């Protein structure tokens, strides 16, 4: 059941639309991430849900009630900011208790709820510490506890891990997912980090210029991007524009410049007519003519650029169909100008709009 829905919502700054006829639904208990480059509208969407912005048109429904014009202080939402936004002069206990006291909750209940939520975020025993004595990860957990202690109808995250170092970000995203699943709280999470969103989300919305290009499970988006924008955003940087396309048994046959390719059918792509193929650098096979063999999905080329990546080498291979980027683990690298063959496996070649 959809807990939250944005219906044909439009938001504009200085007469310039950031969102126009925008639609989004979030199921009860889900964590959905809004992912995309700067300026795509993801933070605007979050601020609209929070009540910091007002829609010019459209409707915001929550649990069957119209929240479109409900002021921010009347929305029982927890918001975790990028900058933690802790009160430096208050202890951990008082920071977490702040929202409850604002709501005139009896002090005995405040104590019970604060101590319980500090256990949930693994900060039991930190009650009397002040923010200056906490690490970045601990500060973020205090911010999460403060958002959760009011028992919100909705939990909102605005790039909460961007100020943390790489290792701490990994640990904190695991904590966020654990807490969200333990409490079963419906959550909207904004980030520009693909790995972060994919690792913690039930569904991900890839946004571009105020529209959702694809909304699906992380694994589906990773394997089957629907559009060229989504494909490029999640690491498909090899593209082929085909001249012909026809249905061929349980797959699709494609032709360009005398080359024949086969692609597997993609889930949910019935009736699609796209002639643009995409494939990741890790999925293209690279080798000699003997290693790659003969048949469809094979292209001749020459090594144009070689780059050492640590565990593997990355090559730019020049072919009749353009340049392709390929990653391959090997002890002795190919040399510039060396002739090679490429194989594009049919089950890895994705057709995008």
Secondary structure, 3 states (H helix, E strand, C coil): CEEEEEEEEEEEECCEEEEEEEEEEEECCCEEEEECCCCCCHHHHHHHHHCCCCCCEEEEEECCEECCCCCHHHCCEEEECCCCCCCCCCEHHHHHHHHHHHCCCCHHHHHHHHHHHHHHCCCCCCCCCEHHHCCHHHHHHHHHHHHHCCCCCEEEEECCCCCCCHHHHHHHHHHHHHHHHHHCCCEEEEECCHHHHHHHCCEEEEEECCEEEEEECHHHHHHCCCCHHHHHHCCCCEEEECCEEEEECCEEEEEECCEEEEEECCCCCCCCCCCEEEECCCCEEEECHHHHCCCCCEEEEEEEEEEECCCCEEEEEEECCEEEEEEECCCCCCCCCCEEEEEECCCCCEEEC
